[in-house]
């Protein structure tokens, strides 16, 4: 099994910054892509940013230039630095990971964390 644990959420004023962290643990071979998604109240979960083990990045248009995703492959962690936060960034933020359980297997499994809440409000 694989566990993803997020941390770093909280309440911040518009224009402020937060840093989210996610750590993966368990018995697995490696992790390909890691990412952050968010879900605002009454809305569907949406992509925020992803990063592959090779460093390829994807950002939602709404966060490009304000958020930065990074990862530590050796420690299986992924961070999301969020700057210039806006009220519309409010939501539950979820970490996910595409995990390869065994070196001899092609199949990858998608795991999700429990989420951490981010509230941007004055």
C-alpha positions as CSV (number, residue, x, y, z in Angstrom):
1,X,0.0,0.0,0.0
2,X,1.0,3.6,-0.6
3,X,0.1,6.5,1.6
4,X,0.2,10.2,0.7
5,X,0.1,12.7,3.5
6,X,-0.4,16.4,2.7
7,X,0.4,19.3,5.0
8,X,0.7,23.1,4.9
9,X,-2.9,24.3,4.3
10,X,-4.5,27.1,6.2
11,X,-6.0,30.5,6.1
12,X,-4.2,33.3,4.3
13,X,-5.1,36.8,3.1
14,X,-5.4,37.6,-0.6
15,X,-1.9,38.3,-2.0
16,X,-0.3,36.0,0.6
17,X,1.6,32.7,0.2
18,X,1.4,29.2,1.3
19,X,3.5,26.1,0.8
20,X,1.9,22.7,0.6
21,X,3.9,19.5,1.0
22,X,3.0,15.9,0.3
23,X,5.0,12.8,1.3
24,X,4.5,9.3,-0.2
25,X,5.3,6.3,1.9
26,X,4.9,2.5,1.5
27,X,6.3,-0.4,-0.3
28,X,6.7,0.5,-4.0
29,X,9.3,0.6,-6.8
30,X,9.0,4.3,-7.9
31,X,6.7,7.1,-8.7
32,X,6.3,8.6,-12.1
33,X,4.0,11.6,-12.0
34,X,3.0,13.5,-8.9
35,X,0.5,16.3,-8.8
36,X,-1.7,18.6,-7.0
37,X,-5.5,19.0,-7.6
38,X,-8.0,21.1,-5.9
39,X,-11.7,21.1,-5.3
40,X,-13.7,24.2,-4.5
41,X,-17.0,24.0,-2.7
42,X,-19.7,22.9,-5.1
43,X,-17.2,22.3,-8.0
44,X,-15.4,19.4,-9.5
45,X,-11.9,18.5,-8.7
46,X,-9.4,20.2,-11.1
47,X,-5.8,19.9,-11.9
48,X,-3.5,22.5,-10.4
49,X,0.0,21.2,-11.4
50,X,1.9,18.0,-12.1
51,X,5.5,17.0,-12.3
52,X,7.1,13.9,-13.6
53,X,10.1,12.1,-12.2
54,X,12.1,13.7,-15.1
55,X,11.0,17.2,-14.2
56,X,8.3,17.8,-16.9
57,X,5.8,20.3,-15.6
58,X,2.1,21.1,-16.2
59,X,0.2,24.0,-14.7
60,X,-3.4,25.0,-14.9
61,X,-3.7,28.3,-16.7
62,X,-5.3,29.9,-13.6
63,X,-2.2,29.3,-11.5
64,X,0.6,29.7,-14.0
65,X,3.1,32.3,-12.9
66,X,1.9,32.2,-9.3
67,X,2.3,28.6,-8.2
68,X,5.4,26.4,-8.5
69,X,5.5,22.7,-8.2
70,X,8.7,20.8,-7.2
71,X,9.6,17.4,-6.0
72,X,12.3,15.4,-4.3
73,X,12.6,12.0,-6.0
74,X,14.9,10.5,-3.4
75,X,12.4,11.3,-0.6
76,X,9.2,10.9,-2.7
77,X,7.9,14.3,-1.8
78,X,6.2,17.0,-3.8
79,X,5.6,20.6,-2.8
80,X,3.4,23.4,-4.1
81,X,4.5,26.9,-3.5
82,X,1.6,29.2,-3.9
83,X,2.1,32.9,-4.2
84,X,-0.2,35.9,-4.9
85,X,-3.1,33.8,-3.6
86,X,-6.6,34.8,-4.7
87,X,-10.0,34.1,-3.1
88,X,-10.7,31.8,-6.0
89,X,-7.8,29.6,-5.0
90,X,-9.8,28.5,-2.0
91,X,-10.5,24.8,-1.8
92,X,-9.3,21.4,-0.7
93,X,-6.0,20.6,-2.2
94,X,-5.1,16.9,-3.0
95,X,-1.8,15.3,-3.8
96,X,-1.7,12.3,-6.1
97,X,0.9,10.0,-7.4
98,X,1.2,7.5,-10.2
99,X,3.0,4.6,-8.5
100,X,4.8,1.6,-10.0
101,X,4.7,-1.1,-7.4
102,X,7.3,-3.5,-8.9
103,X,10.2,-3.0,-11.3
104,X,8.9,-5.9,-13.4
105,X,5.4,-4.5,-13.8
106,X,4.3,-1.9,-16.4
107,X,1.0,-1.1,-14.5
108,X,0.9,2.0,-12.5
109,X,-1.5,2.8,-9.7
110,X,-3.0,6.2,-8.9
111,X,-3.1,7.1,-5.2
112,X,-4.6,10.2,-3.6
113,X,-4.0,11.9,-0.3
114,X,-6.7,13.0,2.1
115,X,-6.5,16.6,1.2
116,X,-5.6,19.8,3.0
117,X,-7.8,22.9,3.1
118,X,-6.7,26.3,1.7
119,X,-8.8,29.3,2.5
120,X,-7.9,32.7,0.9
121,X,-9.9,35.4,2.6
122,X,-9.6,38.8,4.2
